[in-house]
Amino acid sequence: MKRIVYLYLLLFASRAFAREVHPALKLFKANDPKLQYFGRIDFTDPLKPKFWSPGVYIRAKFRGTSCTVLINDEVKDGNTHNYIGIAIDDNPPFRLQTTGKENVIKAAERLSGTEHTIIICKDTESGIGYLEFIGVKCEQLLPPPPKPMRKVEYIGDSITTGTGIDVAKRPCNTGAWYDQHNAYMSYGARTSRALNAQWQLTAVAGIGMIYSCCNMNIVMPDVFDKTFLRDNKEPWDFNRYQPDVVTICLGQNDGIKDSTQFCSAYVKFIGTVRKAYPKADIICLTSPMANIILRNTLARYLNGITAYMNNNGDKKVYKYFFSKQFHHGCGGHPDMDEQGQIAEELTACIKQVEGW
């Protein structure tokens, strides 16, 4: 009898231990108030918030040994699949690609059974199609930490989207043109993390101030007020995000254009940004990818533009010229290390302007 009782207790303990090590995961849907959203997102369907822009991210805090992410991909044109960056706690992020319209992603396993933070970031840009966030599965979703008080918005082109920087899975000139995109490791996201600030990447590969490459019929002033920038669709409510700092990094795709035409359009665009963000500091940047000729040309233009704005009453417009050309990534873009160097320069600039 004692042996039977002992075996029963042993079996019960084993099952209890198994439950402790492999607890059931609970689905927390996208409209759970404990989930934090950052970036230009369409919440028309709160159970399927939709976003196109690179660098849009979701943050959650959970307790347990594992976490699963549920996310839908548009699968644009039937064959494109977005990349997603995932960061757990302070560990290096990892990047993966969706495989279909509905994706169940084991984002974290074999963690300690304590509290953890996860960030899920869209690494590919709007032209690759939208994602819909469905929710997370974990043991317990916890109240998140407060969002950073500081906010920065980065307006730009493919350099800002993080194009051509990640060759961990595919070398340059292999696979699809977006296989090396990594918005989470772009200079804007890295600058904001260094500053303990939120980030928003308002950027489209190939876009310019007055001229865009790649047969695009849009320029940044056309689409700045949209959620889906690439197709100039879905109006964006600027009240949802009022940044302390806005950086403008355009001109690489424009190339050297007529100074009056380019500078006039740039001044007008600063006025548009100012109307959207009355209190923000605006920093105009040269292109980090520009060769010496284009860099010097943009520097000359920006000197005139910022002087004009300052002399006409807007003292919160600044300029910064990057120290060199960063072009060792795919297609002449900055590579992963160079994006970090760009972020270091921009972080120092913003600290000086803001006193952070």
Residue, then its C-alpha position, 0 to 999 in steps of 0.5 A: m500500500k505504501r508503495i502504491v501511495y509513493l508511486y502515486l505521489l511521484l506521478f503527481a509530482s512529475r505531472a505538476f513539474a511538467r505543468e510548471v516547465h511547460p505551462a499552457l500559453k494563453l492568447f492575448k489579442a491585439n486589442d489588449p491594453k497591455l500591448q504597446y504600439f509605436g509608429r503609423i498604424d491603422f487601427t480600423d480593426p483593433l483585432k488586426p492593426k495594420f501597418w506598412s512602414p518600416g520600423v513600426y514596432i510592438r512592445a510587450k512584457f510577459r512572464g514565463t519561459s516562452c512567447t509566440v507571436l501571431i502576425n498576418d502578412e499581405v503577401k503582396d503580389g502573391n510572392t513577397h514576404n516581410y521580414i520581422g525583427i524580434a528582440i527579447d530583453d537586452n539580447p541581440p535581435f534576430r530577424l526572420q521572414t514570414t512564410g505565408k498569410e498567417n504566421v505563428i512565430k515561436a519568438a522565445e523559448r526556454l527562457s527563465g520563468t521570470e519577467h521578460t520584454i519583447i519587441i516585434c518590429k517590421d524590418t521591411e518597408s511599405g512597398i513589400g506590403y502590410l502586416e497585421f498584428i494578431g496577438v501574442k501567446c504567453e503564460q501571463l501578459l504584464p503591465p508594460p513599462p511606461k513609454p519613453m517620454r522622448k520622441v523622434e521622427y526620421i524622415g528619409d529614403s532607403i538609407t532611413t528604412g535600413t535597406g541593404i544592411d543585413v547580409a546575415k541570411r543572404p549576401c548582397n546581389t542575391g535573393a529579392w531586393y529587400d532581403q537585406h532590409n533591417a529597420y530595427m538596426s537602422y540609424g534612426a531606431r539605433t539613435s532612439r534607443a541610445l537616447n531612450a526615445q520612441w522612434q518613427l521612420t517616415a521613409v520610403a526607399g527611392i523617394g526624394m524631395i522633388y525627384s524619386c527614382c525607380n519609376m515612382n510617381i510620388v515624392m515625400p511632400d506628397v505622402f508625408d501625411k499618409t499611413f501607407l506612404r508608398d501608395n499615398k493612401e490612408p490619412w495619418d492623424f498627426n495628433r497621435y505622435q508629436p515628436d520632440v525632434v524631426t530629422i529630414c534626410l533627403g536628397q540622395n535620390d534627387g541628386i544635384k538639381d536646380s538649386t532654386q527648385f530644390c531649396s524652394a520645395y525643401v522650405k515649403f516641406i519644412g513648413t508642412v512639417r512645422k504645421a504638423y509639429p508646431k513645437a518640434d526641433i527640425i534637423c536637416l541632414t545631408s545624405p550619409m550615402a552621398n559622394i563628396i560632390l553631392r554632399n557638398t552640394l546638399a551642404r550648400y543648399l542646407n546652409g541656405i535653407t536653414a538660414y532662410m528659415n531662421n531669418n524668417g522666424d523659425k529658430k528651431v530649424y537646424k542642420y547637420f552634415f555627416s562626416k563622410q560617405f557611408h556606402h559599403g552595404c548592398g547597392g552602395h548603402p551604408d552597411m550594418d556597422e556604418q548605420g551604427q556610425i551614422a547613429e552615433e553622429l546623429t545621437a551626439c547632434i540631437k543631444q546637443v540640440e535638445g540638451w539630453 
